[in-house]
Amino acid sequence: MLIDTHCHLDAAEFDQDRALVISQALEQGLSKIVIPAVARQNFDTVITLCNQHKSCAYALGIHPMYVDLASQDDIATLKTYVQENSPVAIGEIGLDYFVANSKTQPDHIARQIYFFTEQLKIAQHCQLPVILHIRHAVDDVLKYLRRYQLTGGIAHAFNGSFQQAQQFIDLGFKLGFGGAMTYSRALKIRELARKLPLEAIVLETDAPDIPPHWVGVAGRNSPLELNKIAQVLADLRQVNVSQVIDITSSNALEVIPKLTDLCTSPHVLH
């Protein structure tokens, strides 16, 4: 059993062969693909996609890079969607300071923080895990997580320090590793992947983004790359790939409990 904990299969890059990619992923041993929404505009899209393909599970949330397109009404809409549907998590949510910062774009940062904290409240109230976007904003994300009693979640595309990793772990989070780990020049990420407890790691692709080195930076990432990504992690840790697959999948089921029922459903192909 192999689980892709972060994949944007609803993206336009998959419009021509989405069903084929999902079918091939199942043939390769993937049992579940988690598809997080990024804006109110694609809530229905990810729900419909996952209803059509029982190997897919959706999370609902507003991505920090989409908050300028969002309104306060979208928070109320998210609450309604969560109540009326069955997302496995709230996500993709978080903070992104890669482009914006508090000095050059204070209003944008404040807007990110507003939508992030409002969505943390929804996750807390509904007792759902969160799928976090933390690019260049790890400390602030941790600061806001401590204000809410959450069930945990995943720090997607983790690239922080060992100390920051431990803080996420202490809060009940797993750390997502994917294509970035496959580049030999990514020394920091590879060191994290090598030395962090395997019980703290989940696998992800973030497809169509963050392609592994064998796809190339201009190529399209997809869930079909996850087996090779798992092999890279196994090689870094000098363990058998089956151990990596078993433990990271168990980690995913632990941190996103709703996946357990979905993975054991008779409608899920293995």
CORVEN-V802536 format. One line per field, one symbol per residue. phi: phi as a letter, one per 40 degrees, with the letter a starting at -180 (. if undefined). psi: psi as a letter, one per 20 degrees, with the letter a starting at -180 (. if undefined). burial: # if it has 9 or more other C-alpha atoms within 8 Angstrom, else .. Layout:
phi=???
psi=???
burial=???
//
This chain:
phi=.bbccaaccccccbccadcccccccccchcbabcbccbadcbdcccccdcccbccbbbbbabcccbccccbcccccccdcccccbbccacicbibbbcccacccbccccccdcdccccccccccccfbcbbbbbcfadccdcdccccbcbchibccfcacccccdcccdccgbbbcbaddccccccccccccccbcddcbbbcabgdccfcccccgcccccacccccccccccccccfbccccccccccccccccbdccdcccccccccb
psi=pppojopmiiqhijhhkghgggghgghijphqppoprirhhjghghggghhhoiiqqqqproqhijhiiqrhhhghggggghhiamqirpqprbqojggqrighmhhgghgggghghhhhhggghilqrqoppkokkgghghghhiiqnriabpnqlpkarhghghggghjkqrpppchhiiphimggghgghhhqphijpqqrhkqjrlqrhihqhirpqriiihghghhgggghilrqhhggggghghgghghmhhhghhhjqiipq.
burial=##########...#...#..##.###..############.##.###.##...###########.##..#...##.###..#....###########..##...##.##.###.##########...########.##..##.##..#.#########.....##.###..############..#..##.###.#...#########.####.#....########.#########...#.#######.###.###.##.##....#..
//
